[in-house]
């Protein structure tokens, strides 16, 4: 009976060691991904620090901003948890079909007097996988 308990304990110990090794591999991989992402994060933080209220005012004045700006603003809408237009397809000048941007919602968002502060205080650590997709 004592030998059975010893064998059972050893079996559990072996399984835990395998799990521990797997967790270490995942941890190492996550740390590598984090290190690889740090330069982009630091660049984004620096870019955010350069945005001035006048830049927001200029953005507000655009009736039909370039597609890139509309796409970026759609990303901001998603990250801040704001509404988007229902899915519609539009054709880019290149002829490529894409989801129509939600510029109406973006204009409302950037019209908020606290928009720049909201960006600066954004909790980047709370971004979900779903938002990234």
PLY file of the C-alpha trace (Angstrom):
ply
format ascii 1.0
element vertex 133
property float x
property float y
property float z
element edge 132
property int vertex1
property int vertex2
end_header
0.00 0.00 0.00
2.84 2.37 0.83
4.51 1.58 -2.50
1.24 2.36 -4.33
1.06 5.76 -2.61
4.71 6.43 -3.45
4.06 5.53 -7.10
0.94 7.70 -7.19
2.80 10.66 -5.68
5.65 10.17 -8.15
3.18 10.05 -11.05
1.55 13.30 -9.94
4.97 14.86 -9.44
6.04 13.82 -12.95
2.86 15.30 -14.50
3.41 18.55 -12.60
7.00 18.75 -13.85
5.79 18.36 -17.44
3.17 21.07 -16.88
5.79 23.31 -15.28
8.08 22.89 -18.29
5.20 23.72 -20.66
4.32 26.81 -18.66
7.95 27.94 -18.74
8.00 27.60 -22.54
4.82 29.70 -22.80
6.24 32.28 -20.38
9.48 32.55 -22.34
7.54 32.95 -25.58
5.30 35.65 -24.09
8.33 37.53 -22.78
9.96 37.40 -26.23
6.77 38.75 -27.83
6.60 41.50 -25.23
10.21 42.51 -25.86
9.57 42.53 -29.62
6.51 44.76 -29.14
8.17 47.27 -26.79
9.76 49.46 -29.51
6.40 49.89 -31.25
4.72 50.67 -27.92
7.33 53.28 -27.04
7.02 54.81 -30.50
3.22 54.98 -30.13
3.53 56.60 -26.70
5.95 59.18 -28.10
3.65 59.86 -31.07
0.70 60.37 -28.71
2.73 62.87 -26.70
3.24 64.96 -29.85
-0.50 65.38 -30.55
-1.65 68.92 -29.81
-5.19 70.30 -29.43
-4.70 72.09 -32.77
-4.15 68.70 -34.42
-7.53 67.55 -33.10
-9.13 70.77 -34.38
-7.66 70.16 -37.82
-8.97 66.61 -37.77
-12.46 67.83 -36.84
-12.52 70.16 -39.85
-12.01 67.35 -42.36
-15.24 66.55 -44.18
-13.80 63.62 -46.16
-10.47 62.66 -44.60
-8.09 60.32 -46.40
-8.93 56.63 -46.08
-5.93 56.03 -43.80
-7.18 58.58 -41.27
-10.67 57.05 -41.36
-9.21 53.57 -40.78
-7.08 54.80 -37.88
-10.10 56.48 -36.31
-12.12 53.26 -36.69
-9.37 51.55 -34.69
-9.62 54.24 -32.01
-13.40 53.74 -31.89
-12.88 50.01 -31.32
-10.20 50.49 -28.65
-12.33 53.00 -26.76
-15.39 50.76 -26.99
-17.42 53.20 -29.09
-20.01 52.35 -31.73
-19.23 51.65 -35.38
-21.47 51.81 -38.44
-23.18 48.59 -39.41
-21.11 46.72 -41.98
-21.23 48.32 -45.41
-18.85 47.84 -48.30
-17.21 50.69 -50.17
-14.71 50.75 -52.99
-11.33 52.37 -52.47
-9.80 54.46 -55.27
-7.63 51.41 -56.05
-10.81 49.43 -56.75
-10.42 47.27 -53.65
-13.61 46.55 -51.69
-13.36 47.37 -47.98
-15.63 47.89 -45.00
-16.93 51.45 -44.95
-15.36 53.62 -42.27
-17.43 54.98 -39.38
-16.44 58.61 -39.88
-19.74 59.93 -38.46
-19.00 58.22 -35.14
-15.36 59.32 -35.32
-16.36 62.97 -35.76
-18.60 62.73 -32.70
-15.79 61.13 -30.72
-13.19 63.76 -31.63
-15.68 66.54 -30.90
-15.63 65.52 -27.24
-13.58 68.15 -25.42
-11.80 65.38 -23.47
-10.85 63.34 -26.54
-7.12 64.07 -26.32
-7.11 63.43 -22.56
-9.00 60.18 -23.16
-6.28 59.07 -25.57
-3.52 60.08 -23.18
-5.14 58.27 -20.24
-6.08 55.16 -22.23
-5.37 51.95 -20.31
-3.30 50.12 -22.92
-2.98 47.09 -20.67
-6.74 46.50 -20.88
-6.86 45.91 -24.65
-8.51 42.58 -25.41
-7.73 40.03 -28.11
-11.16 40.74 -29.59
-10.35 44.44 -29.96
-7.09 43.57 -31.71
-8.86 41.34 -34.21
0 1
1 2
2 3
3 4
4 5
5 6
6 7
7 8
8 9
9 10
10 11
11 12
12 13
13 14
14 15
15 16
16 17
17 18
18 19
19 20
20 21
21 22
22 23
23 24
24 25
25 26
26 27
27 28
28 29
29 30
30 31
31 32
32 33
33 34
34 35
35 36
36 37
37 38
38 39
39 40
40 41
41 42
42 43
43 44
44 45
45 46
46 47
47 48
48 49
49 50
50 51
51 52
52 53
53 54
54 55
55 56
56 57
57 58
58 59
59 60
60 61
61 62
62 63
63 64
64 65
65 66
66 67
67 68
68 69
69 70
70 71
71 72
72 73
73 74
74 75
75 76
76 77
77 78
78 79
79 80
80 81
81 82
82 83
83 84
84 85
85 86
86 87
87 88
88 89
89 90
90 91
91 92
92 93
93 94
94 95
95 96
96 97
97 98
98 99
99 100
100 101
101 102
102 103
103 104
104 105
105 106
106 107
107 108
108 109
109 110
110 111
111 112
112 113
113 114
114 115
115 116
116 117
117 118
118 119
119 120
120 121
121 122
122 123
123 124
124 125
125 126
126 127
127 128
128 129
129 130
130 131
131 132
